[in-house]
Amino acid sequence: MPVRDIERARDWYCKMLGISETPKIMGGHLCPLPMQGAGLILDLMPMWGGKEPGGPPTYQTPAFMFTTDDIEGSYQFMKDNEVELVTEIENEHWFAFRDPDGNLLMVCK
């Protein structure tokens, strides 16, 4: 996931995903998050635009979807944590939100 501030992104994703340990930042620009199953790596993307004044480009379509059994609870959690919500819960099934770097993501039931 392209990010502009690796420490801020690490802390935000850990809070949103319920990761209690603080992962190490490798090489000054990579932060693999400790997760079961599929993983997520935050990256300043120095080779791909991260050195530019605006940082790496953000995803303007949902980069990936997190699954949940409790769409209402997940939506309320994001709202309580002042996450930028892009949609309401749509069709009782999904909603979209942005991470601190503006990347568009989804939660789906």
VMD Tcl script that draws the C-alpha trace (Angstrom):
set ca {
  {0.00 0.00 0.00}
  {1.59 3.30 -0.99}
  {1.87 5.71 1.94}
  {3.46 9.12 2.49}
  {4.22 8.92 6.23}
  {5.25 5.40 7.18}
  {4.97 5.85 10.95}
  {1.53 7.47 10.77}
  {0.28 4.83 8.32}
  {1.66 2.00 10.47}
  {-0.04 3.33 13.59}
  {-3.36 3.95 11.78}
  {-3.48 0.52 10.10}
  {-2.52 -1.22 13.35}
  {-5.36 0.56 15.16}
  {-7.91 -0.16 12.42}
  {-6.88 -3.82 12.12}
  {-6.50 -4.46 15.85}
  {-2.76 -5.20 15.65}
  {-1.33 -4.73 19.14}
  {2.37 -5.09 18.43}
  {4.26 -2.24 16.75}
  {5.86 -3.63 13.57}
  {9.35 -2.53 12.61}
  {10.01 -0.31 9.62}
  {12.54 -1.91 7.31}
  {14.99 0.02 5.15}
  {13.33 3.27 6.14}
  {10.36 2.69 3.82}
  {8.74 -0.76 4.26}
  {6.47 -1.93 7.07}
  {5.01 -5.46 6.82}
  {2.02 -5.75 9.14}
  {1.80 -8.97 11.18}
  {-1.40 -10.65 10.00}
  {-2.72 -14.17 9.62}
  {-3.46 -15.28 6.07}
  {-2.92 -12.62 3.42}
  {-0.56 -9.85 4.46}
  {-0.28 -6.11 4.00}
  {2.92 -4.13 3.46}
  {3.01 -0.36 3.78}
  {5.63 1.29 1.55}
  {6.83 4.83 0.95}
  {7.46 3.66 -2.64}
  {10.72 5.59 -3.21}
  {11.15 4.07 -6.69}
  {7.56 4.75 -7.76}
  {6.89 8.38 -6.96}
  {7.52 8.38 -3.22}
  {10.44 10.78 -3.66}
  {8.21 13.35 -5.38}
  {6.85 16.28 -3.34}
  {3.31 14.80 -3.31}
  {4.53 11.29 -2.52}
  {3.36 8.11 -4.24}
  {0.06 8.14 -6.12}
  {-3.02 7.03 -4.17}
  {-5.60 4.45 -5.19}
  {-8.75 6.15 -6.46}
  {-10.69 2.91 -6.83}
  {-10.85 0.46 -3.91}
  {-7.39 -1.09 -3.63}
  {-8.76 -4.05 -1.68}
  {-11.67 -5.11 0.46}
  {-11.68 -6.17 4.10}
  {-14.36 -8.72 5.01}
  {-16.56 -8.55 8.07}
  {-19.51 -10.42 9.56}
  {-20.75 -7.19 11.19}
  {-21.02 -4.44 8.58}
  {-22.89 -2.07 10.92}
  {-20.33 -2.55 13.71}
  {-17.45 -2.05 11.28}
  {-19.02 1.14 9.94}
  {-19.57 2.48 13.45}
  {-15.98 1.61 14.41}
  {-14.67 3.64 11.47}
  {-17.03 6.50 12.31}
  {-15.98 6.46 15.99}
  {-12.32 6.62 14.91}
  {-12.98 9.57 12.58}
  {-12.02 7.65 9.44}
  {-12.99 9.43 6.22}
  {-16.08 7.54 5.09}
  {-16.73 7.86 1.35}
  {-20.09 6.06 1.30}
  {-22.76 4.98 3.72}
  {-23.39 1.25 4.02}
  {-24.58 0.33 0.53}
  {-27.12 -2.47 -0.10}
  {-26.57 -3.61 3.52}
  {-23.33 -5.14 2.19}
  {-20.38 -2.71 1.85}
  {-18.95 0.76 2.43}
  {-15.90 2.65 1.19}
  {-13.42 4.74 3.17}
  {-10.01 6.37 2.80}
  {-6.82 5.75 4.72}
  {-4.77 8.74 5.96}
  {-2.97 8.91 2.59}
  {-6.20 9.06 0.58}
  {-6.15 5.46 -0.65}
  {-9.68 4.17 -1.26}
  {-10.57 0.91 0.52}
  {-13.74 -1.08 1.23}
  {-15.29 -3.21 3.94}
  {-17.68 -5.92 2.68}
  {-20.04 -8.32 4.40}
}
mol new
graphics top color blue
foreach p $ca { graphics top sphere $p radius 0.5 }
foreach p [lrange $ca 0 end-1] q [lrange $ca 1 end] { graphics top cylinder $p $q radius 0.2 }
display resetview
